[in-house]
Amino acid sequence: MDTRIYVGNLNKSTTQDEINTLFAQAGIVSSVELVKDKGTGMSKGFAFVAMPTQADADKAISMFNDYALADNKLKVNVAKPRAA
């Protein structure tokens, strides 16, 4: 099962492809889900990245937490389970 990572404090102009390219430096990326406002289609400033191994996820968290991307310092950690 994939490990989901929360990526917060994204610049509103950051794209899903940019996130994918960045996190691919740490390992295999299964998926990227950039969360957007349903009304405007604009980014809400956070995303979820899924990686197939815990080792890759841990590496991504250590590499990109506090990483500066588009003038914003990213907040990266293991995503909390979805509420039922």
C-alpha positions in Angstrom: 0.0 0.0 0.0 1.3 3.5 -0.9 2.4 5.9 1.7 0.6 9.3 1.4 2.5 12.5 2.0 0.9 15.8 2.8 2.6 18.8 1.0 1.5 22.1 2.3 2.2 25.8 1.8 2.4 25.5 -1.9 2.4 28.6 -4.1 -1.0 28.8 -5.8 0.7 28.7 -9.2 2.5 25.4 -8.5 1.3 22.6 -10.9 0.8 18.9 -10.4 3.6 18.2 -12.8 6.0 20.4 -10.8 5.2 18.5 -7.6 5.6 15.2 -9.4 9.0 16.2 -10.9 10.2 17.5 -7.5 9.2 14.4 -5.5 10.5 12.0 -8.2 14.0 13.1 -7.0 13.3 11.1 -3.8 11.9 8.0 -5.5 9.0 6.6 -7.4 5.8 8.7 -7.3 2.6 6.7 -7.6 0.3 9.8 -7.8 0.0 13.5 -7.1 -3.3 15.0 -6.0 -3.2 18.8 -6.1 -6.3 20.0 -4.1 -8.3 22.6 -6.0 -11.2 24.8 -5.1 -14.3 23.4 -6.8 -15.8 26.8 -7.6 -12.7 28.5 -9.0 -10.4 25.6 -10.0 -7.6 27.4 -8.3 -5.1 25.5 -6.1 -5.9 25.5 -2.4 -2.1 25.5 -1.6 -1.7 21.8 -0.7 -1.4 18.4 -2.3 -1.0 14.7 -1.5 1.8 12.7 -3.0 1.7 8.8 -2.9 4.9 6.8 -2.9 5.0 3.0 -3.0 7.6 2.5 -0.3 8.0 3.9 3.2 11.7 4.4 2.5 11.0 6.7 -0.5 8.3 8.6 1.5 10.7 9.1 4.4 13.4 10.3 2.0 11.0 12.8 0.4 9.9 14.1 3.7 13.5 14.7 4.9 14.5 16.2 1.5 11.5 18.6 1.0 10.2 19.6 4.4 11.2 23.4 4.6 12.3 23.2 1.0 11.8 26.5 -0.9 9.6 26.1 -3.9 8.3 29.2 -5.8 9.3 31.4 -2.8 7.3 29.3 -0.3 8.8 26.9 2.3 7.0 23.6 2.0 5.5 21.7 4.9 5.9 18.0 4.2 4.9 15.1 6.4 3.0 11.8 6.5 -0.7 12.5 5.6 -3.2 11.8 8.4 -5.7 9.1 7.5 -8.9 10.3 5.8 -11.8 10.9 8.2 -14.7 8.5 7.5 
